[in-house]
């Protein structure tokens, strides 16, 4: 590959690194010395860096706090504005019933979720790093909160210890700010596809099971609704599901403009008040379960004594409560960050424009701090509504901002209308969301992984993946229900990491040949904790000749275990009265050896009087030091950037790009 070593001359002459570390993975020979510890950043040609320029800072235009496209009018015209505003209003009407449903899932009152929805929406749409992404109260947040809050004793009320929720949301926001400052968004790449599939399946199951709650009743012996009330609730649920799922498929333009969830709500209200109640029956509405009033119309800080709050703040002071706040805050941060960064990737795949993950975390952190302060349940990106937005042409910040404003207007001005929505209609809407969230193809994938080939052929199952990955999907799905989504994701990532380490260790190969009286071993594959111990067992210091060379080629030392392994090998051959040299260590491997040098020296010495002084780590590379190309000064000339001269023979006054074909 061609690599560009940029702007190194000036920084090396002053003894400071020009850029951060990014060592190449290609082999090279170079004397270990002070040059190898200097920091050089190597970029592949054509690569893009998703970093924030130093001149922007946190608060400058284009920095982490103020996105550059927020204040520019580029691309703004009447057509764009009309399209974004109408799309934002449409999605806003769809978000209101979903937020109310998520409130019931989280065991909190509906206004707690609605206020969180518009607060999160405004912060993330204006300051976030992914234009076109819709944010608000989500099922992922609700699923975590439901594991800490029990089912309310009064239907539609808050679960016990709800006072601990708001500090937890604020703590989650602070952790998101810390993650943004640490540039941790890049670690979303560590989420394998099986974990993401299991995440979606587990979230769908948790949300789906929560929709059974409206059908419970404490007034009956069975614990469920009975008689005509149950029948009409099932009818309203089914009608809402059919309306939401199939109305957009009707070939009329009006049904493509009006959100199907809004139409499902309108049909359910019409059915409730024009049919059900005229027949002498009734079902519960939001007004019956948790009524919106003027007291709940505006957000109030959770610690203020107000009719809409009434929280017992004395419960926050105990050590057990503080522990719950910390654990809940960490879980909310992890789950919210994962779902938001996943949603950002989905939106990016549609818009073909880059995202800024750290800025998204920054905006989400601010939103959760404000939301928790104002008595909201917090939130993150909504993958369903974000997908609807971009599929209908949403590309900028205007549509998500209008969505947040619609939710705010609904809860502050039109709250009385929300009281007429049947609870069964919300259950129907969320069941449709569940059906679209669950990855149904994974069922066949898991089944194909456990069936023999003859059975797969009979059942026409061709989605065969490695069994370990099918197991990850199943484990993450089950743990999402049995524990919580954050624990399930961490377990899934751990299983995938262990599986990868095992498979990568199997790629390690060692071949041998004779060059005169010297025996040469060629190492191929990564050398780390899985494969390093195999190298010790494959080398036989007793049977090998007096001189042995170990050539690494494209192999790379990955961790301290590999360095310690080289140390053991050197000792084995020294004790046998033979010599072994290590050749063609690449820059990355040299760097690991140098950094571990003092640590290995500590291992080499003991406190006993008759201790044998063992060779230090740099002696591992004596063969590398005597490499013919090193003795000829080839690599010294490449590394001595301060001696690079212009074609006329004079030293360049400005640093140049040096292209090296490695």
Protein Blocks (a to p, Z undefined) as FASTA:
>chain_A
ZZddehklmmmmnopafbdcdddfbdcdddddfklmpccddddehiacddddfklommlg
hiaklcfklmpcghiafklmmmmmmmmmmmmmmmmmmmmmmmmmnopafklmmmmmmmmm
mmmmmmmcbehiacdddfklmmmmmmmpccdfbghiacehklmmmmmmmmmmmmmmmmmm
nopmmmmmmpcfklmmmmmmmmmmmmmmmmmmmmgcfkbmnopaehjllmmmmmmmmmmm
mmmmmmmmpccfklmmpcfklmmmmmmmmmmmmmmmmnopacddfklmmccdfklmpccd
fkbccfklopafklmmpmklmmmmmmmmmmmmmmmmmmmmmmmmmmmmmnopacdfklmm
mmmmmmmmmmmmnopabdaddfklmmmmmmnopablmlmmmmmmmmmmmmmmmmmmmmmp
cfklmmmmmmmmmmmmpcfklmmmmmmmmpcfklmmmnopabbcdfklmmmmmmmmmmmm
mmmmklmmmmmmmmmmmmmmmmmmmmpccddddehjaccdddedjddfklmmmmmmmpcf
klpcfbdcddekjaccfbfklmmmmmmmmmmmmmnopacddehiafklmmmmmmmmmmmm
mmmpcfbfklccdddfklmmmmmmmgmklmnommmmmmmmmlpccfkopacfbdcddddd
ZZ
